[in-house]
Amino acid sequence: MTFPLGKRGIARSAAMVDAIAGLEQALVADGGVIIRGETATGGEVFARAIHLASNGAGVCAVNDLLSRAMQTAAPNGKPFVVFDCEVANAVERRLFGSDAERPAPEALEQIGETSVLYEALGGTLVLGNLSALPSRLQMRLARILRDGEVSVAAAERPQRVDLRPIALVDANDDEAVIPDLRRQLSQTVITMPPLRERREDLPALIRLQLIDICAGLNLPPKRASRQAVALLSALPWPGNLQELDGLLRVLVLKARDRIIRQADVLANIRLQGGPTTLMYGGSLKQARARFEREYVASVLAQHHGRMTEAAKTLGIQRTNLYRKVRQLSVSRRRAGDRSRVS
């Protein structure tokens, strides 16, 4: 799966321009990096780009570097180790090594030759979901990065910690990273925007992703109509780039001709939390009204009928939301409440 981020110059939104600027800063530095963002916003692609630049990729444009980073999971011969702190079993043994012992307070931390840290020496260590790592283990990791040396089990001399650490952190769990570790990692901080904050980028993303999908499936090129792109650009995309890729693949396979139309999109989407699946058919005006009704109903459902929070999500005044709910005959249900706004 490819996640076009800076490929061919796609960064029109202010949020993505800021992310690219953060990446450029990381490319000329050599310290730790924190990449904040939701799942599937492209943080690991940025991490691979940083790894490329840190390990002899030479001087090249950011777009070219991102394109190269998307082509392979291991972009050069030096170690590029991704460790998910949330899903790993026996996380301490895997991170520090099964034969590592806890040191005395004045001694260096010890790691084993079977550890993720040892495997990453000479390259890049990407720590996914870092905030899920227990505080005690965060303290051990912070100490290793601070000292710059470790004791390797069965080795006579200390080993230099020659690696570049990159942490992927959910923006909502930022505070779960202890201050000592944050200091070691935060020479550069990059915030990856979710798709809902970079809607200006979506038309180009959709166009290029359709090209890549059709080429990968050996199908004739397909494109989305202007109305279909407008509808896709208005969706909330809680699954971000991964969700976009999945829906576009469905549309490529199901669309009857080489143009993906708004009706095709409406026939294949279900708004998260919405009461019904959007149905195929009807005029463009009817389709737009149906989408607006479903979207407002979905947001209200997510906020359990609370109008103030729903209005903030929709970006409108609460009085306007009351008016729109009445106009669209949207059910405003709470737990145990079957009333309809009138």
C-alpha positions as CSV (number, residue, x, y, z in Angstrom):
1,M,0.0,0.0,0.0
2,T,1.3,3.5,-0.8
3,F,0.5,6.6,1.0
4,P,1.2,9.6,-1.3
5,L,2.2,12.4,1.0
6,G,4.8,14.7,-0.6
7,K,4.9,12.6,-3.8
8,R,4.8,14.9,-6.9
9,G,4.4,18.0,-4.7
10,I,1.2,17.2,-2.8
11,A,1.2,19.5,0.2
12,R,-1.3,22.4,-0.3
13,S,-2.9,22.4,3.2
14,A,-1.2,24.5,5.9
15,A,-1.1,21.4,8.2
16,M,0.8,19.3,5.7
17,V,3.1,22.2,4.8
18,D,4.0,22.4,8.5
19,A,4.7,18.6,8.6
20,I,7.0,18.8,5.5
21,A,8.8,21.7,7.2
22,G,9.3,19.5,10.3
23,L,10.6,16.7,8.1
24,E,13.1,19.0,6.4
25,Q,14.4,20.0,9.9
26,A,14.8,16.4,10.8
27,L,16.7,15.6,7.6
28,V,19.5,18.1,8.5
29,A,19.7,17.0,12.2
30,D,20.9,13.8,13.7
31,G,19.1,13.6,17.0
32,G,15.8,12.0,18.2
33,V,12.5,12.7,16.5
34,I,9.0,12.5,17.7
35,I,6.3,12.1,15.1
36,R,2.8,12.9,16.5
37,G,-0.4,11.8,14.8
38,E,-3.2,9.4,14.4
39,T,-2.9,6.0,12.9
40,A,-2.3,5.8,9.1
41,T,-1.4,9.5,8.7
42,G,2.0,8.6,7.2
43,G,4.3,8.8,10.2
44,E,6.2,5.6,9.3
45,V,6.8,6.9,5.8
46,F,8.4,10.0,7.3
47,A,10.5,7.8,9.5
48,R,11.8,5.9,6.5
49,A,12.6,9.1,4.8
50,I,14.6,10.3,7.8
51,H,16.4,6.9,7.8
52,L,17.3,7.3,4.2
53,A,18.7,10.8,4.8
54,S,20.6,9.6,7.9
55,N,22.2,6.7,6.1
56,G,23.7,8.1,2.9
57,A,20.8,8.9,0.6
58,G,22.6,12.0,-0.5
59,V,21.0,15.4,-1.1
60,C,17.7,15.2,-2.8
61,A,14.3,16.9,-2.8
62,V,11.9,16.0,0.0
63,N,9.3,14.8,-2.5
64,D,11.9,12.4,-4.1
65,L,12.9,11.2,-0.7
66,L,9.4,10.5,0.3
67,S,8.7,8.7,-3.0
68,R,11.8,6.5,-2.4
69,A,10.7,5.8,1.2
70,M,7.3,4.6,0.0
71,Q,8.8,2.1,-2.4
72,T,10.2,-0.3,0.2
73,A,9.9,-1.0,3.9
74,A,13.7,-1.4,4.3
75,P,15.0,1.6,2.2
76,N,18.8,0.7,2.4
77,G,21.2,-1.8,3.8
78,K,21.5,-0.4,7.3
79,P,19.2,-1.5,10.1
80,F,15.7,0.0,10.0
81,V,13.9,-1.6,13.0
82,V,10.2,-0.9,13.8
83,F,9.1,-1.9,17.2
84,D,5.4,-1.5,18.3
85,C,5.4,-0.9,22.0
86,E,1.7,-1.6,22.2
87,V,1.3,-5.0,20.6
88,A,4.7,-6.6,21.4
89,N,4.6,-9.6,23.7
90,A,7.2,-9.7,26.5
91,V,8.1,-6.1,25.7
92,E,11.0,-5.7,28.1
93,R,12.7,-8.9,26.9
94,R,12.3,-8.0,23.3
95,L,13.4,-4.4,23.7
96,F,16.4,-4.9,26.0
97,G,17.2,-8.6,25.5
98,S,16.4,-11.9,27.3
99,D,19.9,-12.0,28.8
100,A,20.0,-8.4,30.0
101,E,20.2,-7.7,33.7
102,R,19.1,-4.6,35.6
103,P,22.3,-2.6,36.4
104,A,23.3,-1.0,39.6
105,P,22.4,2.7,39.8
106,E,25.9,3.9,38.8
107,A,26.4,1.3,36.1
108,L,25.5,1.4,32.4
109,E,22.2,-0.1,31.3
110,Q,22.7,-3.6,29.9
111,I,21.1,-5.0,26.7
112,G,21.4,-8.4,25.1
113,E,22.4,-9.4,21.6
114,T,18.8,-10.6,21.0
115,S,17.3,-7.2,21.7
116,V,15.6,-4.8,19.4
117,L,18.0,-2.1,20.6
118,Y,21.1,-4.2,19.6
119,E,19.5,-5.0,16.3
120,A,19.1,-1.3,15.5
121,L,22.7,-0.3,16.3
122,G,24.2,1.5,13.3
123,G,20.7,2.4,11.9
124,T,17.3,3.7,12.9
125,L,15.0,2.5,15.7
126,V,11.3,3.4,15.2
127,L,9.3,3.0,18.4
128,G,5.6,2.8,17.5
129,N,3.0,3.7,20.1
130,L,5.7,4.8,22.5
131,S,3.1,6.1,25.0
132,A,2.1,2.4,25.6
133,L,5.5,1.5,27.0
134,P,5.4,1.3,30.8
135,S,7.1,4.2,32.6
136,R,9.7,1.9,34.1
137,L,10.9,0.8,30.7
138,Q,10.7,4.4,29.4
139,M,13.1,5.3,32.2
140,R,15.6,2.6,31.1
141,L,15.3,3.7,27.5
142,A,15.9,7.3,28.4
143,R,19.0,6.4,30.4
144,I,20.4,4.5,27.4
145,L,19.9,7.4,25.1
146,R,21.3,9.8,27.6
147,D,24.4,7.8,28.4
148,G,25.1,7.0,24.7
149,E,26.7,3.7,25.8
150,V,25.4,0.3,27.0
151,S,26.8,-2.8,28.4
152,V,26.2,-5.7,26.1
153,A,25.8,-9.1,27.8
154,A,28.9,-11.3,27.5
155,A,30.9,-8.4,26.0
156,E,34.1,-7.0,27.6
157,R,33.7,-3.4,26.7
158,P,30.8,-0.9,26.6
159,Q,29.0,-0.5,23.2
160,R,28.3,2.9,21.8
161,V,24.6,3.5,21.2
162,D,25.0,4.4,17.5
163,L,21.3,4.6,16.4
164,R,18.8,7.3,15.6
165,P,15.6,7.0,17.7
166,I,12.2,8.0,16.2
167,A,9.1,7.7,18.2
168,L,5.6,7.5,16.8
169,V,3.1,8.9,19.3
170,D,-0.6,9.3,19.2
171,A,-1.4,13.0,19.6
172,N,-3.9,12.2,22.3
173,D,-1.4,10.2,24.3
174,D,1.5,12.7,24.2
175,E,1.6,13.2,27.9
176,A,2.2,9.5,28.6
177,V,5.8,9.9,27.5
178,I,7.9,10.6,30.5
179,P,9.8,14.0,30.5
180,D,13.3,12.3,30.6
181,L,12.6,10.3,27.5
182,R,10.9,13.2,25.7
183,R,14.0,15.3,26.2
184,Q,16.1,12.6,24.5
185,L,13.7,12.2,21.5
186,S,12.4,15.7,20.9
187,Q,15.2,17.4,19.0
188,T,12.6,17.5,16.2
189,V,8.9,17.2,16.7
190,I,6.7,16.6,13.6
191,T,2.9,16.6,13.7
192,M,1.2,14.5,11.0
193,P,-2.3,15.9,10.2
194,P,-5.3,13.6,9.8
195,L,-7.0,13.7,6.5
196,R,-9.9,15.9,7.9
197,E,-7.3,18.6,8.5
198,R,-5.8,18.5,5.0
199,R,-8.9,18.4,2.7
200,E,-7.1,20.7,0.2
201,D,-4.8,17.8,-0.5
202,L,-7.5,15.2,-1.1
203,P,-8.2,15.9,-4.9
204,A,-4.5,15.3,-5.8
205,L,-4.2,12.4,-3.4
206,I,-7.3,10.7,-4.9
207,R,-6.1,11.3,-8.4
208,L,-2.7,9.8,-7.8
209,Q,-3.9,7.0,-5.6
210,L,-6.3,5.9,-8.3
211,I,-3.4,5.8,-10.8
212,D,-1.3,3.6,-8.4
213,I,-4.2,1.3,-7.6
214,C,-5.2,0.7,-11.3
215,A,-1.5,0.1,-12.2
216,G,-1.1,-2.4,-9.3
217,L,-4.3,-4.3,-10.4
218,N,-3.4,-4.2,-14.1
219,L,-6.6,-2.3,-14.9
220,P,-7.2,0.6,-17.3
221,P,-6.8,4.0,-15.6
222,K,-9.9,5.3,-13.8
223,R,-10.6,8.8,-12.5
224,A,-13.1,10.3,-10.2
225,S,-15.6,12.9,-11.3
226,R,-15.5,16.4,-9.8
227,Q,-18.6,15.6,-7.8
228,A,-17.2,12.3,-6.6
229,V,-14.0,14.1,-5.5
230,A,-16.0,16.8,-3.7
231,L,-18.0,14.1,-1.8
232,L,-14.9,12.1,-0.9
233,S,-13.2,15.3,0.3
234,A,-16.1,16.0,2.7
235,L,-16.0,12.6,4.5
236,P,-14.6,12.4,8.0
237,W,-11.9,9.7,7.3
238,P,-11.4,8.4,10.8
239,G,-9.1,5.7,9.3
240,N,-7.1,8.4,7.4
241,L,-4.9,7.2,4.5
242,Q,-5.6,3.5,5.0
243,E,-9.3,4.1,4.9
244,L,-9.0,6.2,1.8
245,D,-6.9,3.6,0.0
246,G,-9.4,0.9,0.9
247,L,-12.4,2.8,-0.4
248,L,-10.7,3.8,-3.6
249,R,-9.8,0.1,-4.2
250,V,-13.5,-0.8,-3.8
251,L,-14.6,2.0,-6.2
252,V,-12.0,0.9,-8.8
253,L,-13.4,-2.6,-8.8
254,K,-17.1,-1.7,-8.7
255,A,-17.4,1.3,-10.9
256,R,-19.1,0.4,-14.2
257,D,-16.9,2.5,-16.4
258,R,-13.6,4.5,-16.2
259,I,-15.2,7.4,-14.4
260,I,-16.0,7.0,-10.7
261,R,-19.2,9.0,-10.1
262,Q,-20.7,10.5,-7.0
263,A,-23.4,7.8,-7.1
264,D,-20.7,5.1,-7.0
265,V,-19.3,6.7,-3.8
266,L,-22.7,7.0,-2.2
267,A,-23.4,3.4,-2.9
268,N,-20.2,2.2,-1.2
269,I,-19.8,4.3,2.0
270,R,-21.2,4.1,5.4
271,L,-20.5,7.0,7.8
272,Q,-19.1,5.8,11.1
273,G,-21.8,5.9,13.7
274,G,-24.4,6.8,11.1
275,P,-27.8,5.1,11.2
276,T,-28.0,3.8,7.7
277,T,-25.8,3.0,4.7
278,L,-25.9,5.6,1.9
279,M,-27.9,4.3,-1.0
280,Y,-27.4,4.4,-4.7
281,G,-29.6,6.5,-7.0
282,G,-31.6,9.7,-7.2
283,S,-30.7,13.1,-8.5
284,L,-27.6,15.0,-7.5
285,K,-29.6,17.3,-5.3
286,Q,-31.2,14.3,-3.6
287,A,-27.8,12.6,-3.2
288,R,-26.3,15.8,-1.6
289,A,-29.3,16.1,0.8
290,R,-29.0,12.4,1.7
291,F,-25.3,12.7,2.4
292,E,-25.8,15.9,4.5
293,R,-28.5,14.2,6.5
294,E,-26.4,11.1,7.1
295,Y,-23.3,13.1,8.0
296,V,-25.2,15.3,10.5
297,A,-26.9,12.2,12.0
298,S,-23.5,10.5,12.2
299,V,-21.9,13.3,14.1
300,L,-24.9,13.6,16.5
301,A,-24.7,9.9,17.1
302,Q,-21.0,10.1,17.9
303,H,-21.7,12.9,20.5
304,H,-24.8,11.1,21.9
305,G,-27.1,13.9,20.8
306,R,-25.1,16.7,22.5
307,M,-25.6,19.6,20.2
308,T,-22.8,21.8,21.5
309,E,-20.1,19.2,20.8
310,A,-21.7,18.2,17.5
311,A,-21.7,21.8,16.3
312,K,-18.0,22.1,17.1
313,T,-17.2,19.0,15.1
314,L,-19.3,20.3,12.2
315,G,-17.8,23.7,12.4
316,I,-21.1,25.6,12.6
317,Q,-22.9,27.6,15.3
318,R,-25.2,25.6,17.6
319,T,-28.2,27.6,16.5
320,N,-27.4,26.8,12.9
321,L,-27.2,23.1,13.8
322,Y,-30.7,23.2,15.5
323,R,-32.0,24.7,12.3
324,K,-30.3,22.2,10.1
325,V,-31.6,19.3,12.2
326,R,-35.1,20.5,11.8
327,Q,-34.7,21.1,8.1
328,L,-33.3,17.7,7.4
329,S,-35.6,15.9,9.9
330,V,-32.6,14.3,11.6
331,S,-33.2,12.2,14.6
332,R,-31.3,13.5,17.7
333,R,-31.3,10.5,20.0
334,R,-29.6,10.0,23.3
335,A,-29.4,6.8,25.3
336,G,-33.0,6.0,26.2
337,D,-34.3,8.9,24.2
338,R,-36.3,8.3,21.1
339,S,-37.4,11.8,20.5
340,R,-36.9,13.8,17.2
341,V,-36.1,17.4,17.1
342,S,-39.2,19.4,16.0
